[in-house]
Amino acid sequence: DVPVLEPRSFSFNSRFGACPVCNGLGTRLRANLNRLVSDRSMPVSSVKLELNSRELQYLFEAAADALCRYFKVSSDTPFRDLPEEMVAALRDGLQEEIPFNFQGHMYESQFAGITRWFEEKLENTSSSRKRQQLAAFLAEGDCPACRGSRLRPEARAVKINDRSIADYSRMSLSDCLRALKEVRLSEREEAIAGPILSEIRQRLSFLVDIGLDYLTLDRKAISLSAGEAQRVRLATQVGTRLRGVLYVLDEPSIGLHARDTSSLLGALKQLRDLGNTILVVEHDEETIRSADHIIDLGPFAGNRGGHVVAQGSLEKILESNESLTARYLRGEAKVDSRKERRKGNGLEVSLRGVRHNNLKNIDVTFPLSTLITVTGVSGAGKSSLVDEVLYRALARHLYDALLEPGPYDEIIGIENVDKVIEIDQSPIGRTPRSNPATYTGVFTPIRQLFAMLPESKVRGYKPGRFSFNVKGGRCETCLGEGMRKIEMNFLPDVYVLCESCHGNRYNRETLSVKYRGKSIADILAMTIDEAYELMENVPAIERKLLTLKEVGLGYIALGQASTTLSGGEAQRVKLARELSRPPTGQTIYILDEPTTGLHFDDVKKLLDILHSLVDRGNTVIVIEHNLDIIKSADWIIDMGPEGGEAGGHVVACGTPEEVAQVVASHTGRALRKVLMPS
């Protein structure tokens, strides 16, 4: 019997609408045959599985033999050439009963699939190590019952203009809006559904206007970037039509191409015109120039900042002599592009037949020993290409990493690379014990320096004595954290200063050992600039501190907890660690929008770092929208032309000057204004 349909029948968050097989998740963990079968050129009868399990190997061989007979496929067929329906049956099972030989006995039954074997093993093992080993050979795939729609068959059977709710949800927002505008209602239907349809169109229009036209309604929130998630929340607020509200947005232009910034600004002004106040923390020049009132903080960062340098209209800011922002807005200071583009070392890495997500079976070449920017509007396929195919493919070949790259045919030139390093804006550590000193390795020579002091030698102190992670030198009340955690049951935990060491982390005996009047705790409390002045005569320490200064982090404390660093600061700490290492000249560095959270002046410093990495012979690949970075690149790979299904092509390749001449490229048009101002 079909139940009475109501709104909750179309919600995958309700048991009345959710698919009973996947419980509304739309996905199911399935055996990853690409990972299990490493050599796909082998005949299916000779395949040796990567997972060392005799039982699974026997099961695979018996199933392959039976399915070859069922699908009328030769057992000598290479695994990669098997029909898709046979691979699916091997993975997910077959509904029909088939004869197969297992360990010398013939059976006539349904084959449950390789996935079912993994599920049973996971259910019956309590060993976390074994579970982790099994999980490495599983991958998320669409639920076979609902095909990823998350809904019951009854909900999927209801259609408007021959489309179900699942069909509308799978469309890009722009296509969905277009389809809903084509819906025609009778007079009676208009009275019932007209206001609802109008509300849906209005909300979709706003999402399209703020540059999210390439997203689909069923896109998982966890897969959205920070900028995309913020703009989705912004669309929710516009839909409420509230007045008298103060909205605070932290860098809403994150992830936006220069083409789409004006659309975002139009949306913010629409919110303002409703009678609201919009407070935006932003570094984007167009956004700053569009503001009604600007508050410029500084003049510099850290303890050299914290002052209101200038505030008022754009005209008033431009008159300020103290404002670093004003200097860039007036054009007195600017990020200069390099006059000569590097040609590289003549070697390259090429991907052939990339078809991951929206990528349209493309071929892409990355010239080595150059600074490469991968550009394009939001959703054009930049991250899919660089993060999910190139990086994972290189990591798989170089380190045997478990990350599964998106589908591609071939990678050429991998012998020209010895390392691939992704430098993102994730925290450098998960706990307050991690800090710039420990992460960059400069804390080791600092502890060795303290152990070499006469007082340490008399007392027999070794370098471990000066570690806040080791018994003996640390404060045992707080175990070297400097803070004590007080659990508040159902409320968030509260941290208070340790009453024994007063936040110094060490015991009294350790703190009594001093270098030039400073204890180890004093050193950690210093800014990097101050520590550099104190220890610039110690080569092992001076070199590492200098790299931290060069990346513009002289203002942060050497022992500042990693959890308090911004994404941009964490990324620059990672860059400093790479700069302090001996160069190999065959490393590829990958950065995804490194200018997030950076002022014009910080972008200039970041560019100097990236160029210094390339000058050592390395290759730097940057996914970026910032025109200052793009115009300074040696080579541009521009994706597009649009986002979502309308993207996934290589629109242009070449130097910034060459890309600027490509009419079809949105990046090219933006570059023309920067490189060839009228």
Secondary structure as the mmCIF struct_conf table of DSSP 4:
data_model
#
loop_
_struct_conf.conf_type_id
_struct_conf.id
_struct_conf.beg_label_comp_id
_struct_conf.beg_label_asym_id
_struct_conf.beg_label_seq_id
_struct_conf.end_label_comp_id
_struct_conf.end_label_asym_id
_struct_conf.end_label_seq_id
HELX_LH_PP_P HELX_LH_PP_P1 VAL A 2 LEU A 5
HELX_RH_3T_P HELX_RH_3T_P1 PRO A 7 PHE A 10
TURN_TY1_P TURN_TY1_P1 PHE A 12 ASN A 13
BEND BEND1 SER A 14 SER A 14
TURN_TY1_P TURN_TY1_P2 ARG A 15 GLY A 17
STRN STRN1 ALA A 18 ALA A 18
TURN_TY1_P TURN_TY1_P3 PRO A 20 GLY A 24
STRN STRN2 THR A 27 ALA A 31
HELX_RH_AL_P HELX_RH_AL_P1 LEU A 33 LEU A 36
BEND BEND2 SER A 38 SER A 38
TURN_TY1_P TURN_TY1_P4 ARG A 40 SER A 41
BEND BEND3 MET A 42 MET A 42
STRN STRN3 PRO A 43 PRO A 43
HELX_RH_3T_P HELX_RH_3T_P2 VAL A 44 SER A 46
BEND BEND4 GLU A 50 LEU A 51
HELX_RH_AL_P HELX_RH_AL_P2 ARG A 54 TYR A 70
TURN_TY1_P TURN_TY1_P5 PHE A 71 LYS A 72
TURN_TY1_P TURN_TY1_P6 SER A 75 ASP A 76
BEND BEND5 THR A 77 THR A 77
STRN STRN4 PRO A 78 PRO A 78
HELX_RH_3T_P HELX_RH_3T_P3 PHE A 79 ASP A 81
BEND BEND6 LEU A 82 LEU A 82
HELX_RH_AL_P HELX_RH_AL_P3 GLU A 84 ASP A 92
STRN STRN5 LEU A 94 PHE A 102
TURN_TY1_P TURN_TY1_P7 GLN A 103 GLY A 104
STRN STRN6 HIS A 105 PHE A 111
HELX_RH_AL_P HELX_RH_AL_P4 ILE A 114 GLU A 123
TURN_TY1_P TURN_TY1_P8 ASN A 124 ASN A 124
HELX_RH_AL_P HELX_RH_AL_P5 SER A 128 ALA A 135
TURN_TY1_P TURN_TY1_P9 ALA A 136 PHE A 137
STRN STRN7 LEU A 138 ASP A 142
TURN_TY1_P TURN_TY1_P10 PRO A 144 GLY A 148
STRN STRN8 LEU A 151 LEU A 151
HELX_RH_AL_P HELX_RH_AL_P6 PRO A 153 ALA A 157
STRN STRN9 LYS A 159 ILE A 160
TURN_TY1_P TURN_TY1_P11 ASN A 161 ASP A 162
STRN STRN10 ARG A 163 SER A 164
HELX_RH_AL_P HELX_RH_AL_P7 ILE A 165 ARG A 170
BEND BEND7 MET A 171 MET A 171
STRN STRN11 SER A 172 SER A 172
HELX_RH_AL_P HELX_RH_AL_P8 LEU A 173 LYS A 181
TURN_TY1_P TURN_TY1_P12 GLU A 182 GLU A 182
HELX_RH_AL_P HELX_RH_AL_P9 GLU A 187 ASP A 209
TURN_TY1_P TURN_TY1_P13 ILE A 210 GLY A 211
TURN_TY1_P TURN_TY1_P14 ASP A 213 TYR A 214
STRN STRN12 THR A 216 THR A 216
TURN_TY1_P TURN_TY1_P15 LEU A 217 ASP A 218
HELX_RH_3T_P HELX_RH_3T_P4 ALA A 221 SER A 223
BEND BEND8 LEU A 224 LEU A 224
HELX_RH_AL_P HELX_RH_AL_P10 ALA A 226 THR A 240
TURN_TY1_P TURN_TY1_P16 ARG A 241 ARG A 241
BEND BEND9 GLY A 244 GLY A 244
STRN STRN13 LEU A 246 ASP A 250
TURN_TY1_P TURN_TY1_P17 PRO A 252 GLY A 255
HELX_RH_AL_P HELX_RH_AL_P11 ALA A 258 ASP A 273
TURN_TY1_P TURN_TY1_P18 LEU A 274 GLY A 275
STRN STRN14 THR A 277 VAL A 281
HELX_RH_AL_P HELX_RH_AL_P12 GLU A 285 SER A 290
BEND BEND10 ASP A 292 HIS A 293
STRN STRN15 ILE A 294 GLY A 298
BEND BEND11 PRO A 299 ALA A 301
HELX_RH_3T_P HELX_RH_3T_P5 GLY A 302 ARG A 304
STRN STRN16 HIS A 307 GLY A 312
BEND BEND12 SER A 313 SER A 313
HELX_RH_AL_P HELX_RH_AL_P13 LEU A 314 LEU A 318
TURN_TY1_P TURN_TY1_P19 GLU A 319 GLU A 319
BEND BEND13 ASN A 321 GLU A 322
HELX_RH_AL_P HELX_RH_AL_P14 LEU A 324 ARG A 330
TURN_TY1_P TURN_TY1_P20 GLY A 331 GLY A 331
BEND BEND14 GLU A 332 ALA A 333
HELX_LH_PP_P HELX_LH_PP_P2 ASP A 336 ARG A 338
BEND BEND15 LYS A 339 GLU A 340
BEND BEND16 ASN A 345 GLY A 346
STRN STRN17 GLU A 348 VAL A 354
BEND BEND17 HIS A 356 HIS A 356
TURN_TY1_P TURN_TY1_P21 ASN A 357 ASN A 358
BEND BEND18 ASN A 361 ASN A 361
STRN STRN18 ILE A 362 PRO A 367
BEND BEND19 LEU A 368 THR A 370
STRN STRN19 LEU A 371 THR A 375
BEND BEND20 VAL A 377 VAL A 377
TURN_TY1_P TURN_TY1_P22 SER A 378 GLY A 379
BEND BEND21 ALA A 380 GLY A 381
HELX_RH_AL_P HELX_RH_AL_P15 LYS A 382 LEU A 385
HELX_RH_PI_P HELX_RH_PI_P1 VAL A 386 TYR A 391
HELX_RH_AL_P HELX_RH_AL_P16 ARG A 392 TYR A 399
BEND BEND22 LEU A 402 LEU A 402
HELX_LH_PP_P HELX_LH_PP_P3 LEU A 403 PRO A 407
BEND BEND23 ASP A 409 ASP A 409
STRN STRN20 GLU A 410 ILE A 412
HELX_RH_3T_P HELX_RH_3T_P6 ILE A 414 ASN A 416
BEND BEND24 ASP A 418 ASP A 418
STRN STRN21 LYS A 419 GLU A 422
BEND BEND25 GLN A 425 SER A 426
BEND BEND26 ILE A 428 ILE A 428
BEND BEND27 ARG A 430 THR A 431
TURN_TY1_P TURN_TY1_P23 PRO A 432 ARG A 433
HELX_RH_AL_P HELX_RH_AL_P17 PRO A 436 THR A 440
TURN_TY1_P TURN_TY1_P24 GLY A 441 VAL A 442
HELX_RH_AL_P HELX_RH_AL_P18 PHE A 443 ALA A 451
TURN_TY1_P TURN_TY1_P25 MET A 452 MET A 452
BEND BEND28 LEU A 453 LEU A 453
HELX_RH_AL_P HELX_RH_AL_P19 PRO A 454 ARG A 459
TURN_TY1_P TURN_TY1_P26 GLY A 460 GLY A 460
HELX_RH_3T_P HELX_RH_3T_P7 PRO A 463 PHE A 466
TURN_TY1_P TURN_TY1_P27 PHE A 468 ASN A 469
BEND BEND29 VAL A 470 VAL A 470
TURN_TY1_P TURN_TY1_P28 LYS A 471 GLY A 473
STRN STRN22 ARG A 474 ARG A 474
TURN_TY1_P TURN_TY1_P29 GLU A 476 GLY A 480
BEND BEND30 GLU A 481 GLY A 482
STRN STRN23 MET A 483 MET A 488
TURN_TY1_P TURN_TY1_P30 ASN A 489 PHE A 490
STRN STRN24 LEU A 491 LEU A 497
TURN_TY1_P TURN_TY1_P31 GLU A 499 GLY A 503
STRN STRN25 TYR A 506 TYR A 506
HELX_RH_AL_P HELX_RH_AL_P20 ARG A 508 LEU A 511
TURN_TY1_P TURN_TY1_P32 SER A 512 SER A 512
STRN STRN26 TYR A 515 TYR A 515
TURN_TY1_P TURN_TY1_P33 ARG A 516 GLY A 517
STRN STRN27 LYS A 518 LYS A 518
HELX_RH_AL_P HELX_RH_AL_P21 ILE A 520 ALA A 525
BEND BEND31 MET A 526 MET A 526
STRN STRN28 THR A 527 THR A 527
HELX_RH_AL_P HELX_RH_AL_P22 ILE A 528 MET A 535
TURN_TY1_P TURN_TY1_P34 GLU A 536 ASN A 537
BEND BEND32 VAL A 538 VAL A 538
HELX_RH_AL_P HELX_RH_AL_P23 PRO A 539 GLU A 550
TURN_TY1_P TURN_TY1_P35 VAL A 551 GLY A 552
TURN_TY1_P TURN_TY1_P36 GLY A 554 TYR A 555
BEND BEND33 ILE A 556 ILE A 556
STRN STRN29 ALA A 557 ALA A 557
TURN_TY1_P TURN_TY1_P37 LEU A 558 GLY A 559
HELX_RH_3T_P HELX_RH_3T_P8 SER A 562 THR A 564
BEND BEND34 LEU A 565 LEU A 565
HELX_RH_AL_P HELX_RH_AL_P24 GLY A 567 LEU A 579
TURN_TY1_P TURN_TY1_P38 SER A 580 SER A 580
BEND BEND35 ARG A 581 ARG A 581
HELX_LH_PP_P HELX_LH_PP_P4 PRO A 582 PRO A 583
BEND BEND36 GLY A 585 GLY A 585
STRN STRN30 THR A 587 ASP A 592
BEND BEND37 GLU A 593 GLU A 593
TURN_TY1_P TURN_TY1_P39 PRO A 594 GLY A 597
HELX_RH_AL_P HELX_RH_AL_P25 PHE A 600 ASP A 615
TURN_TY1_P TURN_TY1_P40 ARG A 616 GLY A 617
STRN STRN31 THR A 619 ILE A 623
HELX_RH_AL_P HELX_RH_AL_P26 LEU A 627 ILE A 630
TURN_TY1_P TURN_TY1_P41 LYS A 631 SER A 632
BEND BEND38 ASP A 634 ASP A 634
STRN STRN32 TRP A 635 GLY A 640
BEND BEND39 PRO A 641 GLY A 643
HELX_RH_3T_P HELX_RH_3T_P9 GLY A 644 ALA A 646
STRN STRN33 HIS A 649 GLY A 654
HELX_RH_AL_P HELX_RH_AL_P27 PRO A 656 VAL A 659
TURN_TY1_P TURN_TY1_P42 ALA A 660 GLN A 661
TURN_TY1_P TURN_TY1_P43 VAL A 663 ALA A 664
HELX_RH_AL_P HELX_RH_AL_P28 HIS A 666 LEU A 675
BEND BEND40 MET A 676 MET A 676
#
